[in-house]
């Protein structure tokens, strides 16, 4: 019964992603370009792009958030784009993202003891971060972030987060460090949302997200 429920949820979420992408005009692509961190900057923005989203960090959210953070933060800031397929093959795609995100944070934190992180996730990328930070979710790879890395995560910025429609959210030690944005009508994050175009309309939240993160540095 558990496996059957998991399969139903996987198919439901994949169908929802596909419908929104088609109706909003987004093109499924494979994004191989990544923004790599300079050695031991004060802050590193780690971004997980959305399903089929182009751009090194994500053209809809990640790239503009990184640009906004560089404008408001006096610290040296670098960036890393999570390496994962970001396809509709769920949860295989998101599981790859979880592995890469945990591996990168662990290695980077060990190599740069004073560096802190700002996590940015959009759509499926937000779901990847949900898993890594231990949010209760119906399926996917369990969280595996070492406890000693957690205090180094200064802020978490989520956009179009799929777990919102099920009532799940990031809580615990990360709740006060997390801003979770959902455009009204976005069917990926709002239960009953009927406007697929809203899923790509997060430009208005970029400045607020940057201010939220800056206040926690």
C-alpha positions as CSV (number, residue, x, y, z in Angstrom):
1,X,0.0,0.0,0.0
2,X,2.9,2.4,0.8
3,X,4.5,1.7,-2.5
4,X,1.2,2.2,-4.3
5,X,0.7,5.5,-2.6
6,X,4.2,6.6,-3.5
7,X,3.7,5.7,-7.1
8,X,0.5,7.6,-7.3
9,X,2.1,10.7,-5.7
10,X,5.1,10.5,-8.1
11,X,2.8,10.3,-11.2
12,X,0.6,13.1,-9.8
13,X,3.5,15.5,-9.2
14,X,5.2,14.7,-12.6
15,X,1.9,15.3,-14.4
16,X,1.5,18.6,-12.5
17,X,5.0,19.7,-13.4
18,X,4.5,18.8,-17.1
19,X,1.1,20.6,-17.4
20,X,2.5,23.8,-15.9
21,X,5.6,23.7,-18.1
22,X,3.6,23.2,-21.2
23,X,1.0,25.9,-20.4
24,X,3.5,28.4,-19.3
25,X,5.7,28.0,-22.4
26,X,8.8,26.8,-20.6
27,X,11.1,24.5,-22.7
28,X,12.6,21.4,-21.3
29,X,16.4,21.6,-21.7
30,X,19.4,20.0,-20.3
31,X,21.5,22.7,-18.5
32,X,25.2,21.8,-18.3
33,X,26.6,25.2,-17.5
34,X,27.4,25.7,-13.8
35,X,28.6,28.6,-11.8
36,X,31.6,27.5,-9.8
37,X,32.6,28.9,-6.4
38,X,35.8,30.9,-5.9
39,X,37.8,29.4,-3.2
40,X,36.5,30.3,0.3
41,X,34.5,33.4,-0.3
42,X,32.6,34.7,2.7
43,X,29.3,33.5,1.3
44,X,28.3,31.0,-1.3
45,X,24.9,31.0,-3.0
46,X,23.9,27.4,-3.8
47,X,21.1,27.3,-6.3
48,X,18.9,24.3,-7.5
49,X,17.1,25.3,-10.7
50,X,13.6,24.2,-11.6
51,X,12.3,21.5,-14.0
52,X,13.7,22.2,-17.4
53,X,14.9,25.7,-16.4
54,X,17.9,27.1,-18.4
55,X,20.7,29.2,-16.9
56,X,23.7,28.3,-14.8
57,X,21.8,28.9,-11.5
58,X,18.3,29.1,-13.1
59,X,17.1,31.9,-15.4
60,X,13.8,32.4,-13.7
61,X,15.0,32.6,-10.1
62,X,18.6,31.5,-9.4
63,X,20.5,34.0,-11.6
64,X,18.4,37.1,-10.6
65,X,18.6,36.2,-6.9
66,X,22.4,35.8,-7.1
67,X,22.6,39.2,-8.9
68,X,20.4,40.8,-6.2
69,X,22.4,39.3,-3.4
70,X,25.6,40.7,-4.8
71,X,24.1,44.1,-4.9
72,X,22.9,44.1,-1.2
73,X,25.7,42.1,0.5
74,X,29.1,43.7,1.3
75,X,30.7,40.3,1.7
76,X,32.4,38.4,-1.1
77,X,29.8,36.2,-2.7
78,X,30.3,33.2,-5.1
79,X,27.8,30.7,-6.5
80,X,27.3,27.1,-7.3
81,X,24.6,25.5,-9.4
82,X,23.4,22.1,-8.2
83,X,24.2,19.5,-10.8
84,X,21.2,17.3,-11.5
85,X,18.9,16.5,-14.5
86,X,16.0,18.7,-13.4
87,X,13.7,16.5,-15.6
88,X,10.2,15.1,-15.1
89,X,11.7,11.7,-14.1
90,X,10.6,12.0,-10.5
91,X,11.9,11.2,-8.0
92,X,15.0,10.0,-9.9
93,X,15.9,13.5,-11.0
94,X,15.4,15.1,-7.6
95,X,17.3,12.3,-5.9
96,X,20.4,13.2,-8.0
97,X,20.0,16.8,-6.9
98,X,19.9,15.7,-3.2
99,X,23.2,13.7,-3.6
100,X,25.0,16.6,-5.4
101,X,23.7,19.2,-2.9
102,X,24.7,17.3,0.2
103,X,28.1,16.3,-1.3
104,X,28.9,19.9,-2.4
105,X,27.9,21.4,1.0
106,X,29.8,18.8,2.9
107,X,33.0,19.2,0.8
108,X,32.8,23.0,0.6
109,X,32.1,23.4,4.4
110,X,35.1,21.2,5.2
111,X,37.4,23.1,2.7
112,X,36.3,26.6,3.8
113,X,35.6,26.6,7.6
114,X,34.5,30.2,7.7
115,X,32.2,30.1,4.7
116,X,28.4,30.3,5.0
117,X,25.7,29.4,2.5
118,X,22.5,30.7,1.1
119,X,20.4,28.0,-0.5
120,X,18.1,28.9,-3.4
121,X,15.6,26.5,-4.9
122,X,12.9,26.9,-7.5
123,X,10.1,24.4,-8.3
124,X,11.8,21.0,-8.4
125,X,14.9,22.7,-7.0
126,X,13.0,23.8,-4.0
127,X,11.9,20.1,-3.5
128,X,15.6,19.1,-3.6
129,X,16.3,21.5,-0.8
130,X,13.2,20.4,1.1
131,X,14.6,16.9,1.2
132,X,18.2,18.0,2.2
133,X,16.9,20.1,5.1
134,X,14.7,17.3,6.4
135,X,11.2,18.5,5.5
136,X,8.5,15.8,5.8
137,X,7.8,14.6,2.2
138,X,5.8,11.8,0.7
139,X,8.7,10.3,-1.4
140,X,12.3,10.8,-2.5
141,X,15.7,10.3,-1.0
142,X,15.9,10.9,2.8
143,X,17.8,13.9,4.0
144,X,21.5,13.2,4.6
145,X,23.1,16.6,5.5
146,X,25.6,16.2,8.3
147,X,24.6,18.1,11.4
148,X,27.7,20.1,11.7
149,X,27.0,21.7,8.3
150,X,23.5,23.0,9.4
151,X,24.7,26.1,11.3
152,X,26.6,27.3,8.3
153,X,23.4,27.7,6.3
154,X,22.5,31.3,6.8
155,X,19.3,31.5,4.7
156,X,17.0,29.4,2.5
157,X,15.1,31.0,-0.3
158,X,12.4,28.9,-1.9
159,X,10.1,29.7,-4.9
160,X,7.2,27.7,-6.3
161,X,7.8,25.0,-3.7
162,X,5.8,21.9,-4.5
163,X,5.4,20.6,-0.9
164,X,3.3,23.6,0.0
165,X,0.2,22.1,-1.8
166,X,0.3,19.1,0.6
167,X,0.7,21.2,3.7
168,X,4.4,20.2,4.3
169,X,7.1,22.8,5.0
170,X,10.6,23.2,6.3
171,X,10.5,23.6,10.0
172,X,12.7,22.9,13.0
173,X,16.1,24.7,13.1
174,X,15.7,26.0,9.6
175,X,12.2,27.6,9.9
176,X,13.4,31.0,11.0
177,X,16.0,31.0,8.2
178,X,13.6,30.1,5.4
179,X,11.5,32.3,3.1
180,X,9.1,30.4,1.0
181,X,7.5,32.4,-1.9
182,X,4.4,31.3,-3.8
183,X,2.9,33.5,-6.4
184,X,-1.0,33.6,-6.1
185,X,-2.5,31.1,-8.6
186,X,0.7,29.1,-9.0
187,X,-0.6,25.5,-9.3
188,X,2.7,24.0,-8.2
189,X,2.7,25.5,-4.8
190,X,-0.9,26.7,-4.2
191,X,-3.7,24.2,-3.6
192,X,-6.4,25.1,-6.2
193,X,-4.0,27.4,-8.1
194,X,-5.3,27.8,-11.7
195,X,-2.8,30.1,-13.4
196,X,0.2,28.1,-14.8
197,X,1.9,31.3,-16.0
198,X,2.2,32.3,-12.3
199,X,4.8,29.6,-11.9
200,X,7.3,31.6,-13.9
201,X,6.3,35.0,-12.4
202,X,8.7,35.4,-9.4
203,X,10.5,38.6,-10.5
204,X,8.5,40.6,-7.9
205,X,9.9,38.5,-5.0
206,X,13.6,38.7,-5.9
207,X,14.3,41.9,-3.9
208,X,12.4,40.7,-0.9
209,X,14.2,37.4,-1.0
210,X,17.6,39.2,-1.1
211,X,16.6,41.4,1.8
212,X,15.5,38.4,3.9
213,X,18.8,36.7,3.3
214,X,20.9,39.8,4.0
215,X,19.2,40.3,7.3
216,X,20.4,36.8,8.4
217,X,24.1,37.2,7.5
